[in-house]
Amino acid sequence: MAALPAPPRRLELVAAVPASYLSTEHTLLLKTVKAGILARLLAVFRVTRLIIYVDRAGVERDAELLREILEYIATAPYLRKLLYPLKPELRYAGVLPPLQLPTHGVGGPRAGEVREALVIRDLGDAVVLEAGLGRPVRCRKPGRLHSRRVLVEIISLEPPRIRILQPGEERVYTGFTVKLARGLRGALEATRGLLRIATSRLGEAVTPEKLRRDSLEARARGGVAVLLGAPDAGLHEMARREGMVLEESVDRIYNTVPLQGTRTVRVEEALAATLSILNLFLE
């Protein structure tokens, strides 16, 4: 279903997923497919940051693989060849679903559109950018740039004129960033200050009253972090392994799939259910 470009979130929405999310699959093709499913969920619900935490020994390579695939798919298609040389890890990138983020040039180009661009030449007071407009475009540099990847607004198409946006001018959802963390403890440290919600079949049920309370607390804290367990271990067990008590480490423990009809709920299923609920009150 087509929709107007989604606005950026006012509050941060972070998801923390174990690296063993990919370990249930034993081929690169299937791991790539699973990464694509996760990427779509993150984009649909406008997650701002994903934390991949190394939950046990032997999954470090899966953590790096998941990070690389997600960063690739979150990049505008017209920039991928410039930023990602051919490598074995991306062999099956062709099976990844398009994210169609507002900044990926979907349905464009058109005047007023915000999209991702890449600095390919710095001329001092100006830069030359690749913005998927058929040819590189020169524009004024608004002070110091901290990254080669920037967001631009298309001013006109004939002739092509664009403007580099400053932080806070985005107006649309720009996708998610990806970070790695060491263990559940590392994921908790990376989400310090946010309202931290753990998902568990042992958690309490979600009610409208609790959501209203969480909405107020999330606004006061600047956002929400959702933590998910591994395919072979829940968050309670994972916390005990690291010498923690889950109830003392997070703010809420919710069962977002009550009366589940299957013996287990997969990571991506729990994430979809939880983000659907949080999306009701998050700005």
Short mmCIF file of the C-alpha atoms (twelve columns), coordinates in Angstrom:
data_MODEL
# 
_entry.id   MODEL 
# 
loop_
_atom_site.group_PDB 
_atom_site.id 
_atom_site.type_symbol 
_atom_site.label_atom_id 
_atom_site.label_alt_id 
_atom_site.label_comp_id 
_atom_site.label_asym_id 
_atom_site.label_seq_id 
_atom_site.Cartn_x 
_atom_site.Cartn_y 
_atom_site.Cartn_z 
_atom_site.pdbx_PDB_model_num 
ATOM 1   C CA . MET A 1   0.000  0.000   0.000   1 
ATOM 2   C CA . ALA A 2   1.504  3.354   -1.022  1 
ATOM 3   C CA . ALA A 3   1.694  6.129   1.538   1 
ATOM 4   C CA . LEU A 4   2.992  9.641   1.929   1 
ATOM 5   C CA . PRO A 5   6.665  9.868   2.959   1 
ATOM 6   C CA . ALA A 6   6.877  8.941   6.636   1 
ATOM 7   C CA . PRO A 7   8.093  11.657  9.016   1 
ATOM 8   C CA . PRO A 8   11.108 11.080  11.256  1 
ATOM 9   C CA . ARG A 9   10.412 9.830   14.745  1 
ATOM 10  C CA . ARG A 10  10.407 12.468  17.451  1 
ATOM 11  C CA . LEU A 11  11.380 9.818   19.989  1 
ATOM 12  C CA . GLU A 12  14.153 7.313   19.485  1 
ATOM 13  C CA . LEU A 13  13.049 3.735   18.822  1 
ATOM 14  C CA . VAL A 14  15.797 1.165   19.316  1 
ATOM 15  C CA . ALA A 15  15.661 -2.585  18.762  1 
ATOM 16  C CA . ALA A 16  18.231 -4.973  20.263  1 
ATOM 17  C CA . VAL A 17  18.474 -8.340  18.493  1 
ATOM 18  C CA . PRO A 18  20.864 -11.227 19.260  1 
ATOM 19  C CA . ALA A 19  23.441 -12.177 16.643  1 
ATOM 20  C CA . SER A 20  22.198 -15.765 16.855  1 
ATOM 21  C CA . TYR A 21  19.113 -14.551 14.980  1 
ATOM 22  C CA . LEU A 22  21.012 -15.640 11.857  1 
ATOM 23  C CA . SER A 23  22.471 -18.799 13.370  1 
ATOM 24  C CA . THR A 24  19.340 -20.858 12.823  1 
ATOM 25  C CA . GLU A 25  20.144 -20.808 9.099   1 
ATOM 26  C CA . HIS A 26  23.165 -22.632 7.691   1 
ATOM 27  C CA . THR A 27  23.611 -21.091 4.246   1 
ATOM 28  C CA . LEU A 28  24.512 -17.569 3.223   1 
ATOM 29  C CA . LEU A 29  21.426 -17.398 1.008   1 
ATOM 30  C CA . LEU A 30  19.024 -18.144 3.868   1 
ATOM 31  C CA . LYS A 31  20.903 -15.837 6.237   1 
ATOM 32  C CA . THR A 32  20.548 -13.067 3.660   1 
ATOM 33  C CA . VAL A 33  16.807 -13.719 3.367   1 
ATOM 34  C CA . LYS A 34  16.410 -13.515 7.159   1 
ATOM 35  C CA . ALA A 35  18.391 -10.270 7.256   1 
ATOM 36  C CA . GLY A 36  16.038 -8.843  4.635   1 
ATOM 37  C CA . ILE A 37  12.986 -9.745  6.722   1 
ATOM 38  C CA . LEU A 38  14.493 -7.959  9.704   1 
ATOM 39  C CA . ALA A 39  15.383 -4.912  7.618   1 
ATOM 40  C CA . ARG A 40  11.813 -4.570  6.351   1 
ATOM 41  C CA . LEU A 41  10.412 -4.698  9.886   1 
ATOM 42  C CA . LEU A 42  12.850 -2.057  11.090  1 
ATOM 43  C CA . ALA A 43  11.956 0.241   8.206   1 
ATOM 44  C CA . VAL A 44  8.186  -0.305  8.325   1 
ATOM 45  C CA . PHE A 45  8.079  0.713   11.999  1 
ATOM 46  C CA . ARG A 46  10.640 3.525   11.610  1 
ATOM 47  C CA . VAL A 47  13.202 2.086   13.993  1 
ATOM 48  C CA . THR A 48  16.017 4.590   14.431  1 
ATOM 49  C CA . ARG A 49  18.755 2.285   15.683  1 
ATOM 50  C CA . LEU A 50  19.429 -1.446  15.703  1 
ATOM 51  C CA . ILE A 51  21.789 -3.043  18.203  1 
ATOM 52  C CA . ILE A 52  23.096 -6.495  17.314  1 
ATOM 53  C CA . TYR A 53  24.441 -8.059  20.476  1 
ATOM 54  C CA . VAL A 54  26.776 -11.059 20.531  1 
ATOM 55  C CA . ASP A 55  24.794 -13.359 22.807  1 
ATOM 56  C CA . ARG A 56  27.098 -16.390 22.858  1 
ATOM 57  C CA . ALA A 57  30.415 -17.691 21.606  1 
ATOM 58  C CA . GLY A 58  30.639 -18.532 17.942  1 
ATOM 59  C CA . VAL A 59  28.188 -15.982 16.556  1 
ATOM 60  C CA . GLU A 60  30.618 -13.134 15.986  1 
ATOM 61  C CA . ARG A 61  30.729 -13.788 12.238  1 
ATOM 62  C CA . ASP A 62  26.939 -13.754 12.059  1 
ATOM 63  C CA . ALA A 63  26.930 -10.426 13.917  1 
ATOM 64  C CA . GLU A 64  29.277 -8.898  11.352  1 
ATOM 65  C CA . LEU A 65  27.355 -10.446 8.462   1 
ATOM 66  C CA . LEU A 66  24.033 -9.102  9.722   1 
ATOM 67  C CA . ARG A 67  25.506 -5.640  10.228  1 
ATOM 68  C CA . GLU A 68  26.986 -5.570  6.733   1 
ATOM 69  C CA . ILE A 69  23.810 -6.740  5.003   1 
ATOM 70  C CA . LEU A 70  21.623 -4.294  6.930   1 
ATOM 71  C CA . GLU A 71  23.898 -1.350  6.248   1 
ATOM 72  C CA . TYR A 72  23.918 -2.296  2.572   1 
ATOM 73  C CA . ILE A 73  20.146 -2.512  2.247   1 
ATOM 74  C CA . ALA A 74  19.685 0.757   4.183   1 
ATOM 75  C CA . THR A 75  21.804 2.557   1.560   1 
ATOM 76  C CA . ALA A 76  20.096 4.218   -1.405  1 
ATOM 77  C CA . PRO A 77  20.297 1.790   -4.375  1 
ATOM 78  C CA . TYR A 78  22.048 4.315   -6.653  1 
ATOM 79  C CA . LEU A 79  24.913 4.614   -4.124  1 
ATOM 80  C CA . ARG A 80  25.544 0.952   -3.377  1 
ATOM 81  C CA . LYS A 81  28.055 0.281   -6.162  1 
ATOM 82  C CA . LEU A 82  30.087 3.279   -5.021  1 
ATOM 83  C CA . LEU A 83  30.128 2.268   -1.361  1 
ATOM 84  C CA . TYR A 84  30.140 -1.532  -1.451  1 
ATOM 85  C CA . PRO A 85  32.658 -3.328  -3.649  1 
ATOM 86  C CA . LEU A 86  31.882 -6.893  -4.688  1 
ATOM 87  C CA . LYS A 87  32.485 -9.235  -1.766  1 
ATOM 88  C CA . PRO A 88  31.394 -12.761 -0.795  1 
ATOM 89  C CA . GLU A 89  29.196 -11.585 2.092   1 
ATOM 90  C CA . LEU A 90  26.918 -9.734  -0.332  1 
ATOM 91  C CA . ARG A 91  26.763 -12.509 -2.922  1 
ATOM 92  C CA . TYR A 92  22.994 -12.870 -2.537  1 
ATOM 93  C CA . ALA A 93  22.137 -9.202  -2.110  1 
ATOM 94  C CA . GLY A 94  19.851 -9.544  -5.119  1 
ATOM 95  C CA . VAL A 95  17.272 -11.431 -3.021  1 
ATOM 96  C CA . LEU A 96  16.966 -8.594  -0.507  1 
ATOM 97  C CA . PRO A 97  13.617 -6.796  -0.608  1 
ATOM 98  C CA . PRO A 98  13.727 -3.074  -1.445  1 
ATOM 99  C CA . LEU A 99  13.242 -0.912  1.646   1 
ATOM 100 C CA . GLN A 100 11.817 1.978   -0.379  1 
ATOM 101 C CA . LEU A 101 12.792 4.502   2.282   1 
ATOM 102 C CA . PRO A 102 11.751 8.112   1.583   1 
ATOM 103 C CA . THR A 103 15.440 8.966   1.047   1 
ATOM 104 C CA . HIS A 104 16.019 6.209   -1.539  1 
ATOM 105 C CA . GLY A 105 14.578 8.118   -4.462  1 
ATOM 106 C CA . VAL A 106 11.386 6.069   -4.708  1 
ATOM 107 C CA . GLY A 107 8.975  7.639   -7.217  1 
ATOM 108 C CA . GLY A 108 11.385 10.462  -7.956  1 
ATOM 109 C CA . PRO A 109 13.238 12.507  -8.735  1 
ATOM 110 C CA . ARG A 110 11.039 15.519  -8.075  1 
ATOM 111 C CA . ALA A 111 11.502 19.027  -6.730  1 
ATOM 112 C CA . GLY A 112 11.249 19.163  -2.947  1 
ATOM 113 C CA . GLU A 113 12.283 15.547  -2.485  1 
ATOM 114 C CA . VAL A 114 14.773 14.638  0.270   1 
ATOM 115 C CA . ARG A 115 17.219 11.890  -0.671  1 
ATOM 116 C CA . GLU A 116 20.584 10.420  0.247   1 
ATOM 117 C CA . ALA A 117 23.686 11.605  -1.618  1 
ATOM 118 C CA . LEU A 118 27.413 10.899  -1.610  1 
ATOM 119 C CA . VAL A 119 30.263 13.398  -1.810  1 
ATOM 120 C CA . ILE A 120 32.490 12.298  -4.686  1 
ATOM 121 C CA . ARG A 121 34.650 15.449  -4.870  1 
ATOM 122 C CA . ASP A 122 35.413 18.242  -2.409  1 
ATOM 123 C CA . LEU A 123 36.147 21.600  -4.052  1 
ATOM 124 C CA . GLY A 124 36.623 23.596  -0.865  1 
ATOM 125 C CA . ASP A 125 33.585 25.854  -0.729  1 
ATOM 126 C CA . ALA A 126 31.561 23.426  -2.869  1 
ATOM 127 C CA . VAL A 127 31.189 19.675  -3.377  1 
ATOM 128 C CA . VAL A 128 30.214 17.387  -6.212  1 
ATOM 129 C CA . LEU A 129 27.524 14.896  -5.197  1 
ATOM 130 C CA . GLU A 130 26.119 11.688  -6.586  1 
ATOM 131 C CA . ALA A 131 22.394 11.861  -5.808  1 
ATOM 132 C CA . GLY A 132 20.926 9.485   -8.357  1 
ATOM 133 C CA . LEU A 133 19.950 12.278  -10.744 1 
ATOM 134 C CA . GLY A 134 21.616 10.817  -13.820 1 
ATOM 135 C CA . ARG A 135 24.807 12.829  -13.423 1 
ATOM 136 C CA . PRO A 136 26.856 14.287  -10.542 1 
ATOM 137 C CA . VAL A 137 25.655 17.655  -9.260  1 
ATOM 138 C CA . ARG A 138 27.714 20.472  -7.801  1 
ATOM 139 C CA . CYS A 139 26.376 22.434  -4.840  1 
ATOM 140 C CA . ARG A 140 27.545 24.808  -2.124  1 
ATOM 141 C CA . LYS A 141 29.075 23.227  0.965   1 
ATOM 142 C CA . PRO A 142 27.367 24.526  4.150   1 
ATOM 143 C CA . GLY A 143 30.419 24.503  6.392   1 
ATOM 144 C CA . ARG A 144 32.270 21.385  7.462   1 
ATOM 145 C CA . LEU A 145 30.833 18.001  6.514   1 
ATOM 146 C CA . HIS A 146 31.342 15.142  8.971   1 
ATOM 147 C CA . SER A 147 30.511 12.357  6.532   1 
ATOM 148 C CA . ARG A 148 30.640 11.653  2.813   1 
ATOM 149 C CA . ARG A 149 27.020 10.570  3.023   1 
ATOM 150 C CA . VAL A 150 24.622 13.485  3.294   1 
ATOM 151 C CA . LEU A 151 20.959 14.258  2.869   1 
ATOM 152 C CA . VAL A 152 19.963 16.714  0.174   1 
ATOM 153 C CA . GLU A 153 16.823 18.432  -1.011  1 
ATOM 154 C CA . ILE A 154 16.178 18.662  -4.730  1 
ATOM 155 C CA . ILE A 155 15.592 22.324  -5.568  1 
ATOM 156 C CA . SER A 156 15.019 21.840  -9.295  1 
ATOM 157 C CA . LEU A 157 15.521 19.224  -11.999 1 
ATOM 158 C CA . GLU A 158 16.178 21.455  -15.020 1 
ATOM 159 C CA . PRO A 159 18.884 22.352  -14.380 1 
ATOM 160 C CA . PRO A 160 19.670 19.918  -11.513 1 
ATOM 161 C CA . ARG A 161 20.079 21.931  -8.294  1 
ATOM 162 C CA . ILE A 162 20.282 20.464  -4.811  1 
ATOM 163 C CA . ARG A 163 20.890 21.698  -1.268  1 
ATOM 164 C CA . ILE A 164 22.649 19.835  1.555   1 
ATOM 165 C CA . LEU A 165 20.417 19.618  4.615   1 
ATOM 166 C CA . GLN A 166 21.538 20.458  8.117   1 
ATOM 167 C CA . PRO A 167 20.694 18.182  11.110  1 
ATOM 168 C CA . GLY A 168 17.028 18.606  12.016  1 
ATOM 169 C CA . GLU A 169 15.915 19.495  8.477   1 
ATOM 170 C CA . GLU A 170 15.242 15.923  7.355   1 
ATOM 171 C CA . ARG A 171 11.389 16.046  7.407   1 
ATOM 172 C CA . VAL A 172 11.220 12.327  6.492   1 
ATOM 173 C CA . TYR A 173 12.259 9.023   8.027   1 
ATOM 174 C CA . THR A 174 15.848 8.392   6.972   1 
ATOM 175 C CA . GLY A 175 16.288 4.766   8.062   1 
ATOM 176 C CA . PHE A 176 18.199 3.076   10.862  1 
ATOM 177 C CA . THR A 177 21.786 2.848   12.010  1 
ATOM 178 C CA . VAL A 178 23.392 -0.428  13.076  1 
ATOM 179 C CA . LYS A 179 25.728 -0.994  16.030  1 
ATOM 180 C CA . LEU A 180 27.322 -4.089  17.558  1 
ATOM 181 C CA . ALA A 181 27.421 -4.798  21.298  1 
ATOM 182 C CA . ARG A 182 29.079 -7.421  23.442  1 
ATOM 183 C CA . GLY A 183 26.388 -9.455  25.168  1 
ATOM 184 C CA . LEU A 184 23.051 -8.466  26.632  1 
ATOM 185 C CA . ARG A 185 24.910 -6.271  29.107  1 
ATOM 186 C CA . GLY A 186 26.397 -4.329  26.211  1 
ATOM 187 C CA . ALA A 187 22.952 -3.853  24.670  1 
ATOM 188 C CA . LEU A 188 21.632 -2.547  27.983  1 
ATOM 189 C CA . GLU A 189 24.553 -0.157  28.293  1 
ATOM 190 C CA . ALA A 190 23.946 1.125   24.753  1 
ATOM 191 C CA . THR A 191 20.309 1.912   25.603  1 
ATOM 192 C CA . ARG A 192 20.931 3.554   28.963  1 
ATOM 193 C CA . GLY A 193 18.449 6.342   29.662  1 
ATOM 194 C CA . LEU A 194 15.723 5.051   27.352  1 
ATOM 195 C CA . LEU A 195 12.601 3.219   28.507  1 
ATOM 196 C CA . ARG A 196 13.814 -0.389  28.188  1 
ATOM 197 C CA . ILE A 197 11.224 -3.044  27.384  1 
ATOM 198 C CA . ALA A 198 12.129 -6.731  27.398  1 
ATOM 199 C CA . THR A 199 9.973  -9.254  25.551  1 
ATOM 200 C CA . SER A 200 9.258  -12.622 27.149  1 
ATOM 201 C CA . ARG A 201 6.532  -15.245 27.293  1 
ATOM 202 C CA . LEU A 202 6.912  -14.860 31.079  1 
ATOM 203 C CA . GLY A 203 6.165  -11.132 30.897  1 
ATOM 204 C CA . GLU A 204 3.003  -9.303  31.877  1 
ATOM 205 C CA . ALA A 205 0.177  -8.575  29.490  1 
ATOM 206 C CA . VAL A 206 -0.007 -5.203  27.757  1 
ATOM 207 C CA . THR A 207 -3.031 -3.033  28.554  1 
ATOM 208 C CA . PRO A 208 -4.172 0.428   27.392  1 
ATOM 209 C CA . GLU A 209 -3.430 1.790   30.874  1 
ATOM 210 C CA . LYS A 210 0.157  0.526   30.724  1 
ATOM 211 C CA . LEU A 211 0.609  1.971   27.251  1 
ATOM 212 C CA . ARG A 212 -0.554 5.397   28.437  1 
ATOM 213 C CA . ARG A 213 1.938  5.220   31.292  1 
ATOM 214 C CA . ASP A 214 4.700  4.086   28.946  1 
ATOM 215 C CA . SER A 215 3.905  6.892   26.524  1 
ATOM 216 C CA . LEU A 216 4.500  9.523   29.196  1 
ATOM 217 C CA . GLU A 217 7.670  7.857   30.414  1 
ATOM 218 C CA . ALA A 218 9.036  7.427   26.893  1 
ATOM 219 C CA . ARG A 219 8.570  11.132  26.223  1 
ATOM 220 C CA . ALA A 220 10.403 11.998  29.414  1 
ATOM 221 C CA . ARG A 221 13.298 9.683   28.542  1 
ATOM 222 C CA . GLY A 222 13.554 10.454  24.849  1 
ATOM 223 C CA . GLY A 223 12.513 7.081   23.505  1 
ATOM 224 C CA . VAL A 224 12.116 3.328   23.883  1 
ATOM 225 C CA . ALA A 225 14.431 0.343   23.493  1 
ATOM 226 C CA . VAL A 226 12.992 -3.105  22.742  1 
ATOM 227 C CA . LEU A 227 15.149 -6.088  23.719  1 
ATOM 228 C CA . LEU A 228 14.584 -9.535  22.222  1 
ATOM 229 C CA . GLY A 229 15.908 -12.914 23.274  1 
ATOM 230 C CA . ALA A 230 17.630 -15.557 21.185  1 
ATOM 231 C CA . PRO A 231 16.069 -18.447 19.261  1 
ATOM 232 C CA . ASP A 232 17.383 -20.911 21.858  1 
ATOM 233 C CA . ALA A 233 17.249 -18.803 25.042  1 
ATOM 234 C CA . GLY A 234 14.932 -16.202 26.539  1 
ATOM 235 C CA . LEU A 235 16.089 -12.937 28.059  1 
ATOM 236 C CA . HIS A 236 15.750 -14.254 31.629  1 
ATOM 237 C CA . GLU A 237 18.206 -17.048 30.894  1 
ATOM 238 C CA . MET A 238 20.529 -14.754 28.970  1 
ATOM 239 C CA . ALA A 239 20.576 -12.275 31.858  1 
ATOM 240 C CA . ARG A 240 21.410 -15.037 34.356  1 
ATOM 241 C CA . ARG A 241 24.324 -16.164 32.169  1 
ATOM 242 C CA . GLU A 242 25.803 -12.679 32.473  1 
ATOM 243 C CA . GLY A 243 25.215 -12.418 36.213  1 
ATOM 244 C CA . MET A 244 22.178 -10.139 35.998  1 
ATOM 245 C CA . VAL A 245 18.550 -10.258 37.056  1 
ATOM 246 C CA . LEU A 246 16.357 -9.230  34.156  1 
ATOM 247 C CA . GLU A 247 13.743 -7.558  36.364  1 
ATOM 248 C CA . GLU A 248 16.459 -5.302  37.804  1 
ATOM 249 C CA . SER A 249 17.984 -4.481  34.421  1 
ATOM 250 C CA . VAL A 250 14.961 -3.306  32.408  1 
ATOM 251 C CA . ASP A 251 11.893 -1.165  33.043  1 
ATOM 252 C CA . ARG A 252 9.212  -3.479  31.648  1 
ATOM 253 C CA . ILE A 253 8.883  -7.134  30.740  1 
ATOM 254 C CA . TYR A 254 5.975  -7.688  28.371  1 
ATOM 255 C CA . ASN A 255 4.460  -10.703 26.666  1 
ATOM 256 C CA . THR A 256 3.388  -9.134  23.380  1 
ATOM 257 C CA . VAL A 257 2.147  -12.418 21.892  1 
ATOM 258 C CA . PRO A 258 -0.209 -13.767 24.561  1 
ATOM 259 C CA . LEU A 259 -1.805 -17.187 24.075  1 
ATOM 260 C CA . GLN A 260 0.562  -17.930 21.215  1 
ATOM 261 C CA . GLY A 261 -0.657 -20.664 18.903  1 
ATOM 262 C CA . THR A 262 2.823  -22.060 18.217  1 
ATOM 263 C CA . ARG A 263 5.297  -23.685 20.586  1 
ATOM 264 C CA . THR A 264 7.795  -20.894 20.033  1 
ATOM 265 C CA . VAL A 265 7.708  -17.343 18.689  1 
ATOM 266 C CA . ARG A 266 10.570 -16.409 16.379  1 
ATOM 267 C CA . VAL A 267 12.659 -13.289 16.870  1 
ATOM 268 C CA . GLU A 268 11.197 -11.516 13.852  1 
ATOM 269 C CA . GLU A 269 7.664  -12.440 14.920  1 
ATOM 270 C CA . ALA A 270 8.179  -11.102 18.433  1 
ATOM 271 C CA . LEU A 271 9.714  -7.938  16.995  1 
ATOM 272 C CA . ALA A 272 6.773  -7.361  14.639  1 
ATOM 273 C CA . ALA A 273 4.230  -7.895  17.423  1 
ATOM 274 C CA . THR A 274 6.037  -5.609  19.860  1 
ATOM 275 C CA . LEU A 275 6.682  -2.794  17.390  1 
ATOM 276 C CA . SER A 276 3.040  -2.903  16.297  1 
ATOM 277 C CA . ILE A 277 1.996  -2.207  19.877  1 
ATOM 278 C CA . LEU A 278 4.599  0.485   20.503  1 
ATOM 279 C CA . ASN A 279 3.703  2.193   17.247  1 
ATOM 280 C CA . LEU A 280 0.318  3.056   18.769  1 
ATOM 281 C CA . PHE A 281 1.854  5.611   21.144  1 
ATOM 282 C CA . LEU A 282 5.352  6.452   19.937  1 
ATOM 283 C CA . GLU A 283 5.749  9.733   18.077  1 
# 
